[in-house]
Amino acid sequence: QDNPYGGYLVGLDHRLKGTDRLKEKIVEHLESEVGSTATDAASEINDAVRYTSCFGPGEYVDGHGYMRQELESTGCQMMYSKNHWIDNPEYRGINSRWTTAEGDRFELQFHTPESFFAKDHLTHPSYQRLRTPDTGRAEQRALHDYQREVSMALPEPDRIIEIADMRKEAA
């Protein structure tokens, strides 16, 4: 949390994905990938360990760059990054996936205080409900509309267009 852009970690109580959700993800993978094992499925989970870094709208882009540089200086590699500010009307933030020098994986999200509040307190229940198989089409439409309404009202960080998506090809 010691950085020149005022960034701080939030949501530390959710830094480890819950056991039930990990099991659900493994089952989902096993159902979609014929011949896959539980070990294969577990190795595909990118967000079992996750962190969220929060920056003000004016410091967001520079804070993101600083965090990336600091992590890379320790041997971490960014494998994936998606800037949802640009093209996702239902979610605002950046999701990135990393590997440590030892090969461990973690997710790092970037939010503003407002986008983190929206994700954590306003839209997360609708996101969870959308993942539920018994959610009907009318309810799904209403939930998507709600997420869009909340997300589109969030102030956008300065220069956010400067942060490009990235996907590193598997070796």
VMD Tcl script that draws the C-alpha trace (Angstrom):
set ca {
  {0.00 0.00 0.00}
  {3.04 2.25 0.11}
  {2.91 4.02 -3.25}
  {3.12 7.58 -4.55}
  {-0.39 7.54 -6.07}
  {-2.45 7.09 -2.92}
  {-3.50 3.55 -3.80}
  {-4.66 1.16 -1.15}
  {-5.87 -2.41 -0.91}
  {-9.56 -3.07 -0.34}
  {-11.66 -6.17 0.14}
  {-8.94 -8.15 1.88}
  {-11.59 -10.26 3.59}
  {-12.34 -11.65 0.08}
  {-8.75 -12.25 -1.01}
  {-9.28 -16.02 -0.92}
  {-12.14 -17.38 -3.00}
  {-14.59 -19.33 -0.89}
  {-14.45 -23.12 -0.85}
  {-17.98 -23.51 -2.19}
  {-17.29 -21.24 -5.17}
  {-14.01 -23.08 -5.88}
  {-15.93 -26.36 -5.94}
  {-18.54 -24.84 -8.27}
  {-15.82 -23.68 -10.67}
  {-14.20 -27.12 -10.67}
  {-17.55 -28.79 -11.41}
  {-18.30 -26.26 -14.18}
  {-14.93 -27.03 -15.77}
  {-15.43 -30.80 -15.49}
  {-18.85 -30.51 -17.13}
  {-17.55 -28.43 -20.02}
  {-14.23 -30.19 -20.69}
  {-14.62 -33.87 -21.60}
  {-11.89 -36.04 -20.08}
  {-10.74 -33.31 -17.71}
  {-9.70 -34.18 -14.15}
  {-10.33 -32.25 -10.95}
  {-6.61 -31.39 -10.91}
  {-6.89 -29.99 -14.46}
  {-9.92 -27.98 -13.44}
  {-8.28 -26.61 -10.30}
  {-5.21 -25.56 -12.29}
  {-7.45 -23.42 -14.53}
  {-8.80 -21.28 -11.67}
  {-7.14 -17.90 -11.95}
  {-8.75 -16.08 -9.04}
  {-8.47 -18.40 -6.04}
  {-6.18 -15.70 -4.60}
  {-7.21 -12.16 -5.48}
  {-6.51 -8.62 -4.46}
  {-8.08 -5.27 -5.24}
  {-6.11 -2.05 -5.49}
  {-8.04 1.20 -5.29}
  {-6.96 4.55 -6.77}
  {-8.72 7.87 -7.15}
  {-9.91 8.77 -10.67}
  {-7.03 11.22 -11.19}
  {-4.32 8.78 -10.06}
  {-5.80 5.56 -11.45}
  {-3.80 5.21 -14.69}
  {-0.48 6.18 -13.10}
  {-1.24 4.00 -10.07}
  {-1.99 1.05 -12.34}
  {1.33 1.57 -14.14}
  {3.20 1.88 -10.86}
  {1.68 -1.34 -9.47}
  {2.49 -3.21 -12.67}
  {6.09 -1.99 -12.62}
  {6.51 -2.88 -8.93}
  {5.10 -6.39 -9.40}
  {7.23 -7.02 -12.48}
  {10.34 -5.88 -10.58}
  {9.74 -8.74 -8.12}
  {9.56 -11.33 -10.91}
  {5.78 -11.40 -11.30}
  {4.39 -11.55 -14.83}
  {1.08 -10.20 -16.00}
  {-0.60 -12.91 -18.06}
  {-3.88 -11.17 -18.81}
  {-5.52 -7.79 -18.31}
  {-8.97 -6.56 -19.32}
  {-9.94 -2.91 -19.08}
  {-13.70 -3.14 -18.49}
  {-14.00 0.66 -18.27}
  {-13.82 0.80 -22.04}
  {-16.33 -1.76 -23.23}
  {-18.38 -3.27 -20.41}
  {-21.49 -1.28 -19.51}
  {-22.28 -3.59 -16.55}
  {-18.92 -3.62 -14.74}
  {-16.24 -0.99 -14.27}
  {-12.69 -1.88 -13.32}
  {-9.61 -3.67 -14.59}
  {-9.10 -7.37 -13.97}
  {-5.58 -8.73 -14.36}
  {-4.05 -12.17 -13.83}
  {-0.51 -12.69 -12.66}
  {2.03 -15.39 -11.96}
  {4.74 -15.06 -9.34}
  {8.38 -15.97 -10.02}
  {7.57 -19.30 -8.31}
  {4.64 -19.95 -10.67}
  {1.78 -19.20 -8.26}
  {-1.18 -17.36 -9.70}
  {-3.30 -14.51 -8.42}
  {-5.77 -11.95 -9.67}
  {-5.38 -8.22 -9.16}
  {-8.34 -5.93 -9.77}
  {-8.06 -2.16 -10.08}
  {-10.93 0.03 -8.95}
  {-11.77 3.56 -7.93}
  {-13.45 3.94 -4.53}
  {-16.77 4.36 -6.34}
  {-16.38 1.37 -8.66}
  {-15.31 -0.86 -5.78}
  {-18.32 0.22 -3.73}
  {-20.60 -0.44 -6.70}
  {-19.09 -3.89 -7.29}
  {-18.93 -4.93 -3.67}
  {-22.18 -3.47 -2.31}
  {-24.54 -2.70 -5.18}
  {-24.10 -5.08 -8.12}
  {-22.60 -8.19 -6.53}
  {-25.98 -9.62 -5.47}
  {-27.29 -9.25 -9.03}
  {-24.09 -10.80 -10.43}
  {-24.59 -13.78 -8.12}
  {-28.25 -14.06 -9.08}
  {-27.35 -14.02 -12.79}
  {-25.15 -17.10 -12.20}
  {-28.10 -19.01 -10.71}
  {-29.73 -21.44 -13.18}
  {-33.28 -20.71 -11.98}
  {-33.10 -17.00 -12.86}
  {-35.75 -16.39 -15.53}
  {-35.29 -14.22 -18.61}
  {-37.33 -11.30 -17.31}
  {-35.34 -11.24 -14.08}
  {-32.08 -11.56 -16.03}
  {-33.02 -8.53 -18.15}
  {-33.88 -6.53 -15.03}
  {-30.60 -7.52 -13.35}
  {-28.55 -6.60 -16.44}
  {-30.40 -3.28 -16.66}
  {-29.67 -2.59 -12.98}
  {-25.97 -3.40 -13.35}
  {-25.78 -1.16 -16.42}
  {-27.53 1.71 -14.63}
  {-25.18 1.53 -11.64}
  {-22.00 1.10 -13.70}
  {-22.73 3.80 -16.24}
  {-23.24 6.33 -13.43}
  {-19.68 5.84 -12.14}
  {-17.13 8.58 -12.84}
  {-14.53 7.36 -15.30}
  {-10.83 7.64 -14.37}
  {-8.81 10.26 -16.25}
  {-6.95 8.86 -19.31}
  {-8.47 5.38 -18.83}
  {-8.22 4.70 -22.56}
  {-4.41 4.52 -22.11}
  {-4.64 1.12 -20.40}
  {-4.86 -1.51 -23.11}
  {-6.06 -5.09 -22.76}
  {-3.36 -7.73 -22.72}
  {-3.16 -11.51 -23.04}
  {0.16 -13.33 -22.91}
  {0.23 -16.46 -25.02}
  {0.80 -19.72 -23.14}
  {4.27 -21.19 -23.67}
}
mol new
graphics top color blue
foreach p $ca { graphics top sphere $p radius 0.5 }
foreach p [lrange $ca 0 end-1] q [lrange $ca 1 end] { graphics top cylinder $p $q radius 0.2 }
display resetview
